[in-house]
Amino acid sequence: MTDTSPLRILIAKPGLDGHDRGALVVARALRDAGMEVIYTGLRRTPEQIVEAALQEDVDAIGLSILSGAHNNLMERVVTLARERGLDDVPIFVGGIIPDQDVDRLQEMGVAAVFQPGASTTEMTEFLRNRLKPS
């Protein structure tokens, strides 16, 4: 990323969850904030998500999960991303994430967890602060 290029953010819906309204709202908000967003669509496997992140050379990966499978899905995405050399690409998640799972997700390497009620402004600020050029 250079100072003049927009942040490139991949937004994905892993697993079998078929509801993507939240992911689309986030994608639109990030675009409105000047970021370039690549939305992969519904029902993506962790492998497909990491491959898309590699192909698109993204600065961050955001996942929307409402199905309750966030621990398993996030662990697989984080592991694959690290195996493929995406150590410097923060991975964040939003959706129905119970309080008791937040610490576990962060321990496995998830950079941020946005629970119900989180604003798109919070997400935008997180990305800008985390990814600002040094």
C-alpha positions as CSV (number, residue, x, y, z in Angstrom):
1,M,0.0,0.0,0.0
2,T,1.3,3.5,-0.8
3,D,0.1,6.7,0.7
4,T,-2.0,7.5,-2.4
5,S,-3.6,4.1,-3.0
6,P,-6.8,3.2,-1.3
7,L,-6.9,0.4,1.2
8,R,-8.0,-2.9,-0.4
9,I,-10.3,-4.9,1.8
10,L,-11.7,-8.3,1.1
11,I,-15.2,-9.0,2.6
12,A,-16.4,-12.6,2.7
13,K,-19.2,-14.7,4.0
14,P,-17.7,-18.1,5.0
15,G,-19.7,-21.2,5.7
16,L,-23.3,-22.0,5.0
17,D,-24.9,-18.8,6.2
18,G,-27.1,-17.4,3.4
19,H,-27.7,-13.9,4.8
20,D,-25.4,-11.2,3.6
21,R,-27.1,-7.9,4.4
22,G,-24.6,-7.0,7.1
23,A,-21.6,-7.8,4.8
24,L,-23.1,-5.6,2.1
25,V,-23.7,-2.7,4.5
26,V,-20.1,-2.9,5.7
27,A,-18.8,-3.2,2.1
28,R,-20.8,-0.1,1.1
29,A,-19.6,1.9,4.2
30,L,-15.9,1.0,3.5
31,R,-16.4,2.0,-0.2
32,D,-18.0,5.3,0.9
33,A,-15.0,5.9,3.1
34,G,-12.7,5.6,0.1
35,M,-11.6,2.0,0.4
36,E,-11.5,-0.5,-2.4
37,V,-13.7,-3.5,-1.4
38,I,-13.7,-6.9,-3.0
39,Y,-16.8,-8.8,-2.0
40,T,-16.6,-12.6,-2.6
41,G,-20.2,-13.4,-2.1
42,L,-22.0,-16.1,0.0
43,R,-20.9,-19.5,1.1
44,R,-17.2,-19.3,0.6
45,T,-14.8,-21.8,2.0
46,P,-11.8,-20.7,4.0
47,E,-9.6,-21.8,1.1
48,Q,-11.5,-19.7,-1.4
49,I,-11.3,-16.7,0.9
50,V,-7.5,-16.9,1.4
51,E,-7.0,-17.6,-2.3
52,A,-9.0,-14.5,-3.1
53,A,-7.0,-12.4,-0.6
54,L,-3.8,-13.5,-2.3
55,Q,-5.0,-12.9,-5.8
56,E,-6.5,-9.5,-5.0
57,D,-3.4,-8.4,-2.9
58,V,-5.6,-7.1,-0.1
59,D,-4.6,-5.1,3.0
60,A,-7.2,-6.7,5.3
61,I,-9.7,-9.5,5.3
62,G,-13.2,-9.1,6.9
63,L,-15.6,-11.9,7.5
64,S,-19.2,-11.8,8.3
65,I,-20.5,-14.8,10.3
66,L,-24.0,-15.3,11.6
67,S,-24.2,-19.1,11.7
68,G,-22.5,-19.8,15.0
69,A,-19.5,-21.5,13.3
70,H,-17.2,-18.5,13.9
71,N,-14.6,-20.3,16.0
72,N,-14.0,-23.1,13.5
73,L,-14.2,-20.9,10.4
74,M,-12.0,-18.2,11.8
75,E,-9.4,-20.7,13.0
76,R,-9.2,-22.2,9.6
77,V,-9.0,-18.8,7.7
78,V,-6.3,-17.5,10.1
79,T,-4.3,-20.7,9.8
80,L,-4.5,-20.8,6.0
81,A,-3.7,-17.1,5.7
82,R,-0.5,-17.6,7.8
83,E,0.5,-20.7,5.9
84,R,0.2,-18.7,2.6
85,G,2.3,-15.8,3.9
86,L,-0.4,-13.3,4.8
87,D,1.0,-12.7,8.3
88,D,0.8,-8.9,7.8
89,V,-2.9,-8.9,6.6
90,P,-5.2,-8.3,9.6
91,I,-8.3,-10.4,9.7
92,F,-11.4,-9.1,11.3
93,V,-14.9,-10.6,11.9
94,G,-18.4,-9.3,12.5
95,G,-21.7,-10.9,13.2
96,I,-23.3,-12.8,15.9
97,I,-20.2,-13.4,18.2
98,P,-21.0,-14.2,21.8
99,D,-18.9,-12.3,24.4
100,Q,-17.3,-15.5,25.7
101,D,-15.8,-16.2,22.2
102,V,-14.1,-12.8,21.7
103,D,-10.9,-13.6,23.7
104,R,-10.5,-17.0,21.9
105,L,-10.8,-15.4,18.5
106,Q,-8.2,-12.7,19.4
107,E,-5.9,-15.4,20.8
108,M,-6.0,-17.2,17.5
109,G,-5.0,-14.1,15.7
110,V,-8.2,-12.2,14.8
111,A,-7.3,-8.5,14.8
112,A,-10.8,-7.3,15.7
113,V,-14.2,-8.6,16.6
114,F,-17.3,-6.5,15.8
115,Q,-20.4,-7.7,17.6
116,P,-24.0,-6.7,17.0
117,G,-24.4,-3.0,17.4
118,A,-20.9,-2.1,16.2
119,S,-21.0,0.8,13.8
120,T,-19.5,0.9,10.4
121,T,-17.5,4.0,11.6
122,E,-15.8,1.8,14.2
123,M,-14.8,-0.6,11.5
124,T,-13.6,2.1,9.2
125,E,-11.5,3.7,12.0
126,F,-10.1,0.4,13.0
127,L,-8.9,-0.3,9.4
128,R,-7.5,3.2,8.9
129,N,-5.6,3.1,12.2
130,R,-4.4,-0.5,11.8
131,L,-3.3,0.0,8.2
132,K,-2.0,3.5,8.1
133,P,1.4,3.8,6.4
134,S,4.3,3.9,8.8
